[in-house]
Amino acid sequence: MGQPGRSKLKKKEYEKAVESLQLELASVVRWLQHTGKRLLVILEGRDTAGKGGVIGAISDHLNPRQCHTVALPKPSERESTQWYFQRYVPHLPAAGEIVLFDRSWYNRAGVEKVMGFATDEQVRLFLKQAPVFEKMLVDDGILLFKYWLCCDQEKQEERFGERLDDPLKRWKLSPIDLKARERYDAYTQAREAMLEATHTKHAPWALVDFNDQKRGRLTLIRDLLDRLPDREVPMSEIEYPPLEREPLKERYGVLKPLEDYGTE
């Protein structure tokens, strides 16, 4: 999957490249507002693949009222008795919005299948219904993009180790993640079956190499932008006259900053 001969991007190179893409993403938001279009991006992949990082790269500089990230917890007792897709429907985008699914209904064909949380019949029914459900979304005008983030087992193990050693990342390491390490091949088989059943003309999958997460983010965002239609909407002019009143800090005062904070 990876390309050993390719050097890693330097931090400044990556930041320059991602900033350029983020400016284009800002124009996408203006276009969505102007046209009332709805954009839905599904991000799937193994644990540690890099879903959170690319979601941050997409959403960091967008209005959170327009760009929503959805990462649902495990179903409640009531939700587990509903039609499987039901709990995802309220999170679909409205006019002018982007929704980023950090995992989605494809949990059923992945973790639920591999870990035994869904029966074979439930998985079979899901693989039959998912293309139909997505056809309904696309027919209703939703712009739907599905990405699978690929990483090798060696790279996954390396990232699990980083989570284990870093107290700030330890929360990302769940009991399910630990069990998943032992079922790498089972996840591969489940992924292949899922891709074969749900890669359709109206909602195709795009696989992105995320062994190098920085390059993966740039590749994914570039592909997303290129697959959207012409979206040039000029920025609105904003009048910004100077204030002619007493600054708040002079009226109320400001707490004195801590001295020598962070120094030895």
ZIDAHU-V838510 format. One record per residue. N is the residue number from 0. RES is the residue in three letters. SS is DSSP state (h for helix, s for strand, l for the rest). PSI is psi in whole degrees, 0 to 359 (none if undefined). D_CENTER is the distance of its C-alpha to the mean C-alpha in Angstrom with 2 decimals. Layout:
N&RES&SS&PSI&D_CENTER  N&RES&SS&PSI&D_CENTER
This chain:
0&MET&l&311&20.91  1&GLY&l&170&21.16  2&GLN&l&94&23.66  3&PRO&l&330&26.03  4&GLY&l&351&27.97  5&ARG&l&129&25.21  6&SER&l&155&25.35  7&LYS&l&147&22.51  8&LEU&l&136&21.43  9&LYS&l&155&23.24  10&LYS&h&314&21.52  11&LYS&h&323&23.19  12&GLU&h&315&22.38  13&TYR&h&313&18.65  14&GLU&h&321&18.80  15&LYS&h&317&20.92  16&ALA&h&316&18.76  17&VAL&h&328&15.46  18&GLU&h&320&17.58  19&SER&h&318&18.90  20&LEU&h&323&15.58  21&GLN&h&328&14.64  22&LEU&h&321&18.03  23&GLU&h&323&17.29  24&LEU&h&324&14.12  25&ALA&h&324&16.59  26&SER&h&329&18.89  27&VAL&h&318&16.39  28&VAL&h&317&16.29  29&ARG&h&320&20.09  30&TRP&h&318&20.33  31&LEU&h&317&18.38  32&GLN&h&317&20.73  33&HIS&h&322&23.68  34&THR&h&342&23.21  35&GLY&l&14&21.62  36&LYS&l&162&19.04  37&ARG&s&133&15.88  38&LEU&s&127&12.55  39&LEU&s&123&10.09  40&VAL&s&122&7.07  41&ILE&s&126&6.59  42&LEU&s&115&4.82  43&GLU&s&162&7.89  44&GLY&s&173&10.23  45&ARG&l&163&12.85  46&ASP&l&139&12.89  47&THR&l&2&12.64  48&ALA&l&324&11.04  49&GLY&l&25&8.71  50&LYS&h&315&5.13  51&GLY&h&321&6.00  52&GLY&h&317&7.83  53&VAL&h&328&6.00  54&ILE&h&318&3.93  55&GLY&h&318&7.64  56&ALA&h&326&9.13  57&ILE&h&316&8.02  58&SER&h&345&8.92  59&ASP&l&323&11.69  60&HIS&l&20&14.43  61&LEU&l&155&13.74  62&ASN&l&119&15.69  63&PRO&l&345&13.97  64&ARG&l&343&16.31  65&GLN&l&333&14.74  66&CYS&s&112&11.01  67&HIS&s&136&9.83  68&THR&s&132&7.05  69&VAL&s&119&8.30  70&ALA&l&88&8.85  71&LEU&l&144&12.34  72&PRO&l&181&15.11  73&LYS&l&151&17.60  74&PRO&l&145&19.66  75&SER&l&173&22.74  76&GLU&l&320&26.13  77&ARG&l&316&26.37  78&GLU&h&328&22.96  79&SER&h&346&23.93  80&THR&h&356&26.87  81&GLN&l&169&25.06  82&TRP&l&135&24.03  83&TYR&l&318&20.90  84&PHE&l&351&18.67  85&GLN&h&318&20.32  86&ARG&h&348&18.11  87&TYR&h&334&15.03  88&VAL&h&318&17.16  89&PRO&l&344&17.58  90&HIS&l&2&13.91  91&LEU&l&152&14.02  92&PRO&l&147&14.25  93&ALA&l&181&17.74  94&ALA&l&132&19.45  95&GLY&l&9&18.01  96&GLU&l&154&14.53  97&ILE&s&133&10.90  98&VAL&s&129&8.73  99&LEU&s&115&4.96  100&PHE&s&112&5.46  101&ASP&s&89&4.60  102&ARG&l&155&7.61  103&SER&l&208&9.88  104&TRP&h&347&13.55  105&TYR&h&357&13.45  106&ASN&h&326&14.19  107&ARG&l&323&17.69  108&ALA&l&354&18.05  109&GLY&l&263&16.62  110&VAL&h&321&17.20  111&GLU&h&321&19.55  112&LYS&h&310&21.61  113&VAL&h&321&21.91  114&MET&l&1&22.64  115&GLY&l&21&24.99  116&PHE&l&349&23.34  117&ALA&l&147&23.91  118&THR&l&165&27.11  119&ASP&h&323&27.60  120&GLU&h&320&28.57  121&GLN&h&320&25.43  122&VAL&h&317&23.31  123&ARG&h&316&25.72  124&LEU&h&321&25.50  125&PHE&h&312&21.71  126&LEU&h&334&21.75  127&LYS&h&320&24.41  128&GLN&h&329&22.84  129&ALA&h&312&19.19  130&PRO&h&326&20.34  131&VAL&h&314&22.65  132&PHE&h&315&20.16  133&GLU&h&329&17.82  134&LYS&h&322&21.02  135&MET&h&319&21.84  136&LEU&h&313&18.62  137&VAL&h&318&19.18  138&ASP&h&332&22.88  139&ASP&l&358&22.28  140&GLY&l&358&20.67  141&ILE&s&133&16.91  142&LEU&s&108&15.17  143&LEU&s&126&12.98  144&PHE&s&134&10.97  145&LYS&s&125&10.04  146&TYR&s&134&8.95  147&TRP&s&121&10.36  148&LEU&s&118&10.05  149&CYS&s&135&13.73  150&CYS&l&146&15.62  151&ASP&l&162&19.30  152&GLN&h&321&20.93  153&GLU&h&317&22.66  154&LYS&h&322&19.57  155&GLN&h&316&17.99  156&GLU&h&320&21.32  157&GLU&h&318&21.37  158&ARG&h&325&18.09  159&PHE&h&318&19.31  160&GLY&h&321&22.48  161&GLU&h&320&20.88  162&ARG&h&322&19.32  163&LEU&h&323&22.75  164&ASP&h&342&24.58  165&ASP&l&113&22.55  166&PRO&l&332&23.27  167&LEU&l&347&20.33  168&LYS&l&357&17.91  169&ARG&h&329&20.08  170&TRP&h&338&18.23  171&LYS&h&349&15.40  172&LEU&l&100&18.17  173&SER&l&164&19.01  174&PRO&h&326&21.98  175&ILE&h&321&19.88  176&ASP&h&317&18.39  177&LEU&h&321&22.02  178&LYS&h&326&23.16  179&ALA&h&332&20.45  180&ARG&h&327&21.95  181&GLU&l&355&25.08  182&ARG&l&36&23.59  183&TYR&h&314&21.83  184&ASP&h&323&24.01  185&ALA&h&321&23.51  186&TYR&h&323&19.72  187&THR&h&314&20.53  188&GLN&h&318&22.93  189&ALA&h&319&20.63  190&ARG&h&316&17.93  191&GLU&h&318&20.74  192&ALA&h&320&22.10  193&MET&h&314&18.85  194&LEU&h&317&18.28  195&GLU&h&322&21.95  196&ALA&h&336&21.99  197&THR&h&5&18.91  198&HIS&l&101&18.84  199&THR&l&166&20.65  200&LYS&l&322&21.88  201&HIS&l&339&20.24  202&ALA&l&73&16.77  203&PRO&l&158&16.73  204&TRP&s&147&14.37  205&ALA&s&125&13.63  206&LEU&s&133&13.79  207&VAL&s&131&12.87  208&ASP&s&116&14.88  209&PHE&l&24&13.07  210&ASN&l&325&16.40  211&ASP&l&104&16.41  212&GLN&h&324&13.05  213&LYS&h&312&14.22  214&ARG&h&324&15.41  215&GLY&h&316&12.38  216&ARG&h&313&10.23  217&LEU&h&318&13.22  218&THR&h&314&13.72  219&LEU&h&312&10.42  220&ILE&h&320&10.63  221&ARG&h&318&14.34  222&ASP&h&316&14.07  223&LEU&h&314&11.99  224&LEU&h&319&14.67  225&ASP&h&335&17.46  226&ARG&h&353&16.80  227&LEU&l&151&17.08  228&PRO&l&175&20.74  229&ASP&l&128&22.88  230&ARG&l&29&21.50  231&GLU&l&110&24.05  232&VAL&l&119&24.82  233&PRO&l&149&26.93  234&MET&l&140&26.18  235&SER&l&147&28.57  236&GLU&l&139&31.44  237&ILE&l&122&31.63  238&GLU&l&133&35.04  239&TYR&l&71&35.04  240&PRO&l&153&38.66  241&PRO&l&149&39.73  242&LEU&l&146&40.42  243&GLU&l&42&44.08  244&ARG&l&167&44.00  245&GLU&l&128&44.24  246&PRO&l&148&41.05  247&LEU&h&322&39.73  248&LYS&h&333&40.21  249&GLU&h&333&43.90  250&ARG&h&320&44.32  251&TYR&h&340&42.72  252&GLY&l&161&42.41  253&VAL&l&140&39.47  254&LEU&l&140&39.08  255&LYS&l&131&40.28  256&PRO&l&150&37.59  257&LEU&l&135&38.00  258&GLU&l&143&40.16  259&ASP&l&29&39.36  260&TYR&l&127&35.99  261&GLY&l&7&34.23  262&THR&l&161&37.38  263&GLU&l&none&39.74
